[in-house]
Amino acid sequence: METVEEYCIFNRNQNACNYGVFMGSMAFLCCMAFLALDVYFPQISSVKDRKKAVLADVGLSAFWSFMWFVGFCFLANQWQVTKREDNPLKEGGDAARAAITFAFFSIFTWVSRSKQTTPDPNRPHQIQTDHTRSKQTTPGPNRPHQV
């Protein structure tokens, strides 16, 4: 019986495969944590705690942008130096290119997430969400004007 040896498609470098799996898993968990924070955010009454939550969101989004950039460069480099004879059946090439593409587009996704949550210096009291803003009503014939 012949033993089949499994190896990473990225230049037989197991670190490249481990990095991609780790980054994807941790980014998913981070997204779930921020989803929970977004649900909990309207109940946070302290402005200082809200500020910490927003700054943590901005900081982690910038961190993940950098990590996906590193991942893209690392995976693309390992794919570039992979020898054709290491993959004679040409298996997994599409998956490797998809992983590299995903890492590339994740950079822009996390950068845009970071920019969306960055407080505007021109509006110092911007740390609010649509859930916490007061609703404005238009005055009607039987309703007084409300602010």
N, C-alpha and C positions, 0 to 999 in steps of 0.2 A: 504494500500500500504506500502510495506516494504522499508525502507530507506537503501541505500547501503552506507557504510562508506568506503572511499578510504584511504589507508595508504601506507606508504613507505614499500617496500619489505625488506629493510635492517633493521631488528629488529624494525620495526615500528618507526624508527628514521627519521623524515622528514628532519633533517639537513644532513643526508647522501645523500638523493636523491637531495636535493638542491645543495650540494657541487658538486656532479657529473655533474649536468646540468650546473652549473655555470662554472666549469672548462672546460667542453667541448665547451661551447659557447665562452668563452673568448679566449681559445686556437685557435679556428677557426678564430676569429677576428684578433688575433695576427698574424696568418699565412697569412691572407689577407693583413695586413699592411706590412709585410715583402715581400710579393710578389710584392706589389706596389713599395717598396723601391728597390727591385732587378731590376725592370723595369726602375726606375728613376736613379739608381746608375751610369750608364755610363755618364749621363749629369752632375754629380757633379764634378766640376773642382778643388775645394779646397781639398788639401790633409788632412787638419784638419777636414773638414766635412766628408770626406770618412772614416777617422779614427773613428770619433764619430759614424758613421753609423755601422761600423763593430763591435765596442765595444758594442754598444746598442744591436746588434744582438747576440753577445756572451753572454752578461749579461742576456738578456731576455730568451735565450735558457737555460742557467743554472738555472734561476729562475723557468721556466716551468718544467724542469727536477725534481727539488725539490718538486714543487707543485704536480706533478703527483705521486711522491713517497709517499707524505703525503696522497694523495687521494687513492692510492692503499692500503696503510696500513689501512686507515680509513674504506674503503668499505669492505676490506677482514675481518677486525675485526667485523664489524657490521653484515656481512653475517655469520660469524662463531658463533655468539651468538644468531642468530635468532632461535626462537623456532619453531618446526614443527607445533605445533597447531595454530601458527599465520597465517599459509598458508595451510588450510585444502584441498584446491583444487589444490595445487601445481602449481599455476599460477605464472609466472614471474621469476621462478628460472633460466631459461636459459638466460633471459635478465640480471639478476643480475650477473651471472657468466661471461657473455659477457662484462659487464661494468667493472668488476674487471680485466679481461684479457686485455681489451683495456687500462686501466690505467697502468697495468704492462708493456705492450709493448710501451706505450707512454714514459715511463721513458727512455728507450734506444733510442727511436727516437729523443727525445730532446737532450739527451747527445751527440749523433752522430752529430746532427745539431750544437751543441755548439763546438765540436771538429773540424768540417769542417771549421768553420769561425774563429777559433782562429789563430791570426797571429803567424807565426813561428819566434822565436827570432833570429834564424840564418840568416833570410832574412828580414832586416828592411824595405825594400820597397816592401813588399808583398801585400799591399793593392791595388790590381788591380784585374780586372776580365778578363775573356777571351775576352770580348768586347773591352777592352781598350788596349790590347797588340798589338804591331805592328806586322803585318804579314811579315813573312820572305819569300822571293821568291828565287828560285834557279836561278843562272845565266844561260841564254841560249846563243845560238850562236849570236843572234842579240840584247841581253839585257845585259847591264853592271851589275855588282854585286851591289845589294842594301843592305843596312843595316837597 
